[in-house]
C-alpha cells in the first residue's frame, strides 16, 4: 500500500518550525494593538500563531493594558482638575 500523496509531500513539524522566522518586538506590538482594536487580519493572525512567542504577547498585553489604564487616569485627573 502507498501513503497518501499529502503526507509524502508535506514537511514534518520540525521542518516547518525551522522555516518559520520569529516575530520582532515591533511586529508583536503591532499585532497586539490590532487584535486589541479588533482589526487584526486573518493573514497576520495566522502568522502570529505560527511564528509568535506567547511570552512576548503576554508581556506586550500587560504593558499595553498598564499604559491604557495610566492614560485613562491621567485624562480623568486632567478633566477633574
N, C-alpha and C positions, 0 to 999 in steps of 0.2 A: 504494500500500500504506500501511496505517496502522501506527503503532508500537503495541506492546502497552500496555495501559492502565497497568500498573505503572510503566513508565518515564516516562510523561507526568505522573502524579500524584505521583511520589516526588521529594523535593527533591534537589538536587545535593549533592555532598560539601561544597562551600563553604557552602551554606546550613545544612547540618547542623552544621558546625563553628561557625558563628556563633550558633546557637541553644543550644549546649551551654555551661553555665557551668562554670568551673574549680572543682575541689575546694579547700576550705580546708585549712590545715595540720592542723586538728583532725580533719576527715574523713579525710585521708590517714593520719594516725596511727591512727585507729580502724580503718580498713580494713586497714592493715598488721598491726596486732595481731590482728585477727580472722582474717586469712589465715594468719598465723604459727601461730595456735592451731588452724587447720583448721575454723573455724566461720563462714567467710565465706558470706553468702547469694548466690544466683545473681544477684539484682537488684543488689546492691552491687558484685559482681564486674563485671557489665556496665557499671555506672556508672563504675567505676574505669578500665576500658579505654577508655571513650569520653571521659571528662572529666578523667581523672587525668594528672598530669605525671610522666614517667618519672624525671626528676631528683629530684622530691620523694619518690618511693617509694624510690629508691636511698639518698638521704640519711636518710630515716626508717629504712630497714632497717639501715644501717651504725650509726646511733646506738642503735637498739634492741638490736642484737647486742652492741655495746660495753657498754651498761648491763647486759644479761643476764649477760655474762661477768664484769663487775665485781661484780655481786651474788653470783654463784656463788663467786668468790674470797673475798669478804667473809664469806660464810656458812661456808666451809670453814676460814678462818683463825679465826673465832669458835669453831667447834666444836673445833678442834685446840688452841686456847689454853687 
